[in-house]
């Protein structure tokens, strides 16, 4: 027989699945059919898929000389022989871009498993393909994946993805680089075994919470991985046999599982009665086998084991292994109780008791001793012992027991009836209040809250028996009053004190569902990827527990069965089923407003799915239907604030679709605020409505500010609502966060108006400081970073050092990313912060920060390619890099092209954002500068810039910035025309018109004042060249530039224009012999101020050197010593030439300075005059346009003044 078949038979024998005789029969059938033994067992339904894979792995290991261990029954299977390795199958989908194959891992009857690399998320993945096209096998394959995917726990192997490629079903799972637990039994210490089982039990508990019973837990289904620090990490595997409680047996009715680890009820085939305690038994059996080296119930074959498990008790572990501690033995035997009620109630309880053992604390399980053995003896021979006991005790106990039992039952029945009546009274009064016409319900609410306080008092007086029904009444009462968090607390207490009725379970499901909806609505404003990440958190916290409670509450008479079924379908995202269930309910209960409320929630959820998938028309249809459903609910329950809050939630979803789409958001905000006003009429201190109102007014203020409108009224309304919420609950983290965001928005608007935002920022930080430490999650740190960003931006604007607050913003974003690195907004904000820091002249490592910014924004774009903000900031990064490259003598074209590509990617997502068109225009302005530096015409790029700025203006006619940008384009064109000897007046006057239009809309816009000043400066230069009076234009230029610098002392362009205007003024003063030395000194100081904040330092050094040339010529003309001025000029131009050796203007300037120096001091610089003339002539030959400025210096030491752009 083939050696691999013999190895499979040995593995089956070791696992205890077959007896010796069964192995011989299987060998004969394998020989006859020429089929693998394990495949034959799978066909019989004796093996799950993961067990099949595990046994095949073990058989291969045995063939390679690995130690498998002694078999559980004697018998010769055959000595191992040399075996040629079976060729590994090839990866079934060659060339697939989604996953890159690494190697084959193994195979089972269901499929083959490959180790692959996910190139997007950069992680290894175990990829399992179904082996053939058998439909039943494929269905089972997908069912296994769906079952395992329902469990989200670190100790359960994760399912990442289920899909099909080229017609082949596949499952992408977490790759666990470990060994089955039974293979490590010999190397683990006793404590390590207990710890591993405790951790595995936590994973099993998570499966139970997801509504699954594993049914096949055993050592080979727990993989253990060794971490880098030497720790052991177990993972629960193979959910191929997992089922919902009560789901029933397999289609064949066969018993599936591994006999040695089956609970008695599973061994008896009572599949419909299995619950989570069957898995508790299997965990105990696994721990037993680890501790003593054999299963709890041995047997020669599977049938023998199955027959013995329900009737025979396991040998106590300390009998077989005396080193096992008594407490650990007690834990194991509690798991292995024949009756389910005697076992731990949950896998979590088992894990907690194991942790007590590991911590050296007393365990809850009873230690084994004589009493335990007597108990077992009693359990085996209970009939005879009972007859003997009854004879002596019957008369004594009967009377006492009857009296006590009757009294206890009477007390419990009375309390249950009493508290049920109280709960129903509160529920009915709350419903009656909700169904009345809209009015202030505070008086009715106060009465009901007082009634709940009385119920709490009665509960305390009732003692232990009252805790269950009393807490149920309180939970139901608070739920009726719209307080799901308080309801949950009491309902869980009721369950814990034994009131475990379908009514309590259903109420718990409703409370958790309401909490889920509340939190979900709070994230409606976020983009799709961020909203989905938040939703995943809420699913774990609220929706999954709600589903579990709903299943347990299915027998409750209230609410109606159709509603419960619809709610279950909604939480399971079966939206069509949910709507069908609600349709079945119809109008049978016209007062039941919960039905249209749920219908609206279902439709909103489906609309959101459509919108995120790009199906916008279907999303709008569902949203309109949801609006109608919530209007219906609000018309029924006019005085229920939650009904109006839900209607506001519909408008908030529409608002999000408007903001991230292309619609008008104002109607949605107004309708939402109208709904909230009705909610607050019904309950003026309704906290969720106040918080929502604050958020909506803040969004309205933001929207109006972006459109150039008046945001003050909306801002004040947001502050009023947030402070009213704070008055209701001064310690609420949600309220303090909301108040902080409103104050942050006020600071942003103040900053846009050139006002000091620091007081608002201080208040925002104070509000954020009040958020509880345990609630400082991703959103908290991300928004805290935004507060520090505004502070740093203000410091940049007023000339203060912003590096400190910029670092605090960066630290906050990094903290947010450590909490959740899969959300793009913190990456975007981080990239923006690094970009701003790279723009700071005080930053010693600007290039490194620019690269960090690029990487962060690239990460954000990878996470969400449709978020245009990441494209916008990425374009700015490349534009700044282009500026730095051009200024440093590098080639700026590739970076400019990349910047344009990023802007165009953003415009492809939404072409109606004016800032994007403005950004494109600024890139074209930089292209014009680069073209001029190369000696090429700048005007084509200027035409492109003008067109982009015009598009931005068409989209935002009430904003000043598009007008200001157009003014800059005209002023730049005018300066280049002047440098070419052309008439610049038309462009300069156009620049003045656009600047004044911007200032009419935004009087404090510093860039508009700067562009106005530059236009006046160009006209002054033109007048000076023609010999006209330049003083009026110079005065106008200095006045406008002074206004710009008063509003923003660090405005780079304003400082640059002011320096040029001062230089021009100095030249005018020299021509008119009016205090020109002082004028040149003031101009020098102005240039140095511009250089201190410059992003183009070489351009500004060149301009400063040019000023010194004009100054030196003026001194020569006045018969003054120009030596010092010439030396300073040469020192400024030298680094420019070093960085930009092909800058012909800098070469001409350097030659002109040396030529002037040689003419002024010929004895000190022999031969320099000829060299300088030759260098100047060469520069002018290369750039003929420069001849207009510099050619006169070749013939005589005259004075020349040009107007550089």
Secondary structure, DSSP 8 states (H G I E B T S, - for coil): --HHHHHHHHHHHHHTSS-HHHHHHHHHHHHHHT--HHHHHHHTT---HHHHHHHHHHHHHHHTT------SS------------------SSTT-SS-EEEEEEEE-SSEEEEEEEETTTTEEEEEEEESS--HHHHHHHHHHHHHHHT---TTB--EEEEEEETTEEEEEEE---EEEGGGGTTTS-HHHHHHHHHHHHHHHHHHHHTTEE----SGGGEEEEE-TTS-EEEEE---TT-EETT----TT----S-GGG--HHHHTT-GGG--HHHHHHHHHHHHHHHHHSS-SS--SSHHHHHHHHTT-----HHHH-TTS-HHHHHHHHHHT-SSGGGS-SSHHHHHHHHHHHHHT---SS---SHHHHHHHHHHHSHHHHHHHHHHHHHHHHHHHHHHHHHHHHHHHHHHHHHHHHHHHHHHHHHHHHHHS-S---HHHHHHHHHHHHHHHHHHHHH-HHHHHHHHHHHHHHHHHTT-HHHHHHHHHHHHHTT---HHHHHHHHHHHHHHHHHHHHHTTTS-HHHHHHHHHHHIIIIIHHHHHHHHHTTT-SSS-HHHHHHHHHHHTT-HHHHHHHHHHHTTTTTT-THHHHHHHHHHHHHHHHHHHTT-HHHHHHHHHHHHHHHHHHHHHSTT-HHHHHHHHHHHHHHHHHHHTTTS--HHHHHHHHHHHHHHHHH-TT-HHHHHHHHHHHHHHHHHHHHTTS--HHHHHHHHHHHHHHHHH-TT-HHHHHHHHHHHHHHHHHHHHTT---HHHHHHHHHHHHTS-GGG--HHHHHHHHHHHHHHHHHHHHHT---HHHHHHHHHHHHHHHHH-TT-HHHHHHHHHHHHHHHH-TT-TTHHHHHHHHHHHHHHHHHH-TT-HHHHHHHHHHHHHHHHHHHHTTS--HHHHHHHHHHHHHHHHH-TT-HHHHHHHHHHHHHHHHHHHHTTS--HHHHHHHHHHHHHHHHH-TT-HHHHHHHHHHHHHHHHHHHHTT---HHHHHHHHHHHHHHHHH-TT-HHHHHHHHHHHHHHHHHHHHTTS--HHHHHHHHHHHHHHHHH-TT-HHHHHHHHHHHHHHHHHHHHTTSSHHHHHHHHHHHHHHHHHT-S-HHHHHHHHHHHHHHHHHHHHHTT---HHHHHHHHHHHHHHHHH-TT-HHHHHHHHHHHHHHHHH-TTTTTTHHHHHHHHHHHHHHH-GGGHHHHTHHHHS---------
